[in-house]
Amino acid sequence: MKITFDPKKAAHNLYMHKVGFEEAATVFFDPSAVTRIREHGDDVWRYTTLGRSASGKHLVVIWIAPEDRAKRKEKERRKVEDALFKKGEKLADKAKKEFEKQRKHDAELQNEIRIISARLEHDFPHAHPVHKIPALRRFQAEHEVKPDVILRINSNTADFIQSCAELEDKNFQDIVHVALQQYMESKGGQEIH
């Protein structure tokens, strides 16, 4: 899956949400990300993915798979051709206007990644894991993304780690990784990359 976006929209989202599309795209590398699917018309599906970016921020990313975008454009092209053939110039003109309107709308949505907000404005009760979204599954396979491991940490330990992270201006995950690495080394183990 190739990630593309409109540079103007990227600049606007960076200004509005303080998150660039480059960072937003790293959500697709999060093996724990969940994705909600909604039909967007004309057999095109809009995906809303909630995941963690490379910098550790939880982001909501809205995108359309490249194959869906191609399907939509082909259907619209056929729609214009049918209108030209069946209904004559008047209807064809209307269809062309609709096509242009849709193309303008597509240009606004050109970015296959659109950050709507770091706030969780969307509910995810029927979200799907990465392996159930073919485009994300292919993307992660191409980039050899390995699944995360989930650790259960009691609340006292989590609070302590969080306060250390804030004091040291570090990421929670980094503090846990360093602590586990030190423990492993104390037992004679080595980190495996």
N, C-alpha and C positions, 0 to 999 in steps of 0.2 A: 504494500500500500504506500503510495507516494503522498506525502503531506504537502498540500499547497494552501496558500492563503493570499489575500489581497493586502499589500503593504500599507495602504491607507487605513484599512480597518485595523490592521495590526497596531499601527501608531495610535489610533483612536482608543483601542482597548487598553493599550499600555498606559495612556493618559487617564482613562476612566477607572480602570480596575487595578492598575499598578502591576499587571501581569502581561508579559509579552507572549506572542503566539509560539515563539521558540520554546519558552518554558512550558506553556500549555501542552505542547506536543509531547513533552516528556511523560505526561499522564498515561500515554499509550504504552509506556514501558513498565507501568505498575501492574504486576501480575495479580494484585488484589483488587484492581479496579472493577467496578460494576457498571453495567450499561443498561439503560432503559431504551426500548425501541418503540417508536411511534410511526405510524404511516403518515407520510407527508403528501399524499396524493400521487396519482399516476404511477402506482407501484414503486414509489420512492420512499425509502425509510430514513427517518431522521433519528440519529443516535445521540443520546445524552449520557456521557460517561462521567462518573465520579471517581476520582482517583488522586493519588499523591504524586506531585511533581518531583523532579529531581532535587529541588531545594527543600522538599518536605512539606510544601503547602498542599492542602486539600483543595482541589479545583473541580469545577463543573465545566465540561467541554461539550459543546454541541457540534456535531459534524455529520456529513453525508458521505457514504462510501463512494469511491470513484466509479464503480460499476453502476451504482444507482444514478449518479449524475449523468453518465453516458446514456443510460436507458431513458431518462427523462428528456434529454436533448433530442434523441432519436424519435421519441413519441411526438414531441412538439413539431419536429420537422415534418413527420408524416401527417400530422394534423393540418398543417398549412397546405401541404400538397393535396390532401383530400378536399380541403375547402376550395382550393383553386379549381380542381376538377369538377366537383359536384355543384357548387353553389355560385360559381361565377365570381366576377370581380368584386362585387359588394361584400360578399361574405369572406372572400379571400383577404380583402383589406382589413376587415374586422379581425380575422384570424392572425394576420400579420401584426396588428396592433397588440393583440393578446400575447403573441409570441414575443414581441419587443418588450412588453410589460413584464412578461415572465423572465426574459433574458436580463432585464434591468434588475429584477428581483434576485435572479441568480447571481448577478454581479455583486449585489450587496451581500449575498451569502457565499460568495466565491470561496472565501476562506473555508476550508473543510473543517477548520477548527474555529469556533467562535466562543470566546469566554463570555459568559453572561454575568457571572459574579462569583466571588469566592464564597459568598454566603450560600447556604444550601436552600435555594428557593424551590427546588424540585424535590418531590418525594420519590423514593426509589423502592416502593414495595414490590414491584415486579421486575427488578433489575436482574440482569444476567451476568454471570461471571465471564471473564475474557474468553474461555474456551468455547463458549456458546455463540460468540460473535465472529463469524468467519473472517472478516476484514482484520479485526484485532488479533485473532489467532495467527493469521498469516504474517502480520506485521511483527508480532513478538517472536515467531519462529525465524523470520528473516534476520532478526537482530539478536537471536539466541538469548532471549530474556528468560531468566530462571525464576521460578516461583519463590515468594517470600516464605519464611518460616514464622509461624505465629507462636509467641511465647506468652504464657500466662504469668503475670507479675502481680503480687498483692498490692493493694492501694498504698500502703505505707512506703513500700519500695518504689512504686511509680512516682509518688509525691516527692520522695528524696531525689530520684533521678531527674525529675522535672526541675526541681529547685537548683540542682547542680548545673543542668543545661542552661538555665536562665543566668546563673551567676557567671558561668564561663562563656556565655554567648555562643553556645553550641546547640546542635540539633539533638533531641532526645535519643534518636536512633544511634547517633555517633557515640554518645556516652555509653549506651548499652553495649555497642560493638566493642569499644575499647575495654570495658570491664570484662566482657566475655573473652576477649583476646588475651588480656592479662591473666585471667584464670587458666585458660588453656595453656599458655606458656609456662605458668607455674607448675603445671602437671606434666611438662615435657612435650606438649603438642606444638604443632606449627600451623600457621594459617594457610589455608588452601585457597588459591585464587582461581 
